[in-house]
């Protein structure tokens, strides 16, 4: 399902025009990205949590040059589904 499909589905189910729904979906995604960029988690009860996880520094190999490189510590976004979300997926 794409973002356009989500917008169409919400517009069809609510009767709100697609432009307003698309603006709302974009604003939601921007809010989630901004919160995660500030290391603030986003909790949506019954759906799941968007969290910022920190990956530790590690050593890796560049096979083509046969060298060792160090990948610095960095933060990545992650999604953890709620129990109710997982219950729906297991049906």
N, C-alpha and C positions, 0 to 999 in steps of 0.2 A: 504494500500500500504506500503510495507516495503522498507528499504534502497536499497536492491537488486533490487526490482521492479523499483525504481527510476533510478538506474544506468542503468538497461536494457533499460528503456524507453528513456533516454537521449542518450545512445549509438546508439539505433536504429534510433532516429530522426536526429542525427547530423553526424553519420558515424564515430565518434571517438571511439577508442577501449575501452572496458569496464574497463581495468586497469587504464587508464588515467582518465576516468570519475569517477571511484571509489575513486581515489586519490584526485580529485578535490572536490568531495562531502565531503569526510572526512576533507579536509582542510577548507572548508566552515564551517562545523559544529564546528571544533576546533576554528576557528576565532570567531564565534558567542559566544561560551562558554567562551573563554578568555575575550572577550569584556564585557560580562555580569558579569563575575567574578570581573572585575575592575570597576563595576557600570557604564559602558558605554553602552548606548542603541544602537541598530542596526536598522537602517531605510532602508527599501527596497521599494522604490516608486512603487506604483501599486500592491504591494503584502501585506505589513504590517510591523509592528515594533516588534522587540524582546526587551522587557524592563525588567529591574530589579525592582521589587516592594518590598517595605519594609513592613513586617507585624509587627504590634505592639505587645508588650508583653501582654499576657493574662493568665488568671487563668483557669485551666481545672480540671476535676475530673477523678481520677482513680477509676472506679466503682468496680473492683475486690478487691481492698485494702481499699476502702472507704476513700481515702485521696485526698487532694487537691494538685495539682502541678502547678508550674508556668512555662509557656512556654516563653522563652526569645524572644526578638525582633530578627527577622531574615529576610533575603532577599530571594525572590523566583523569578524564571524566569516566564515571562508571554508573550503571543503573542497577539497583537492587530491587526486584519486584516484591510487593507485599504478599502476605500469606493468602489473602483472598484472590489476588491476581494469579498466584501459582495454583490455587485450587481450581480456577477456571481452566487453566492450561492443562491440567491433568485429566480432564473429562474426556 
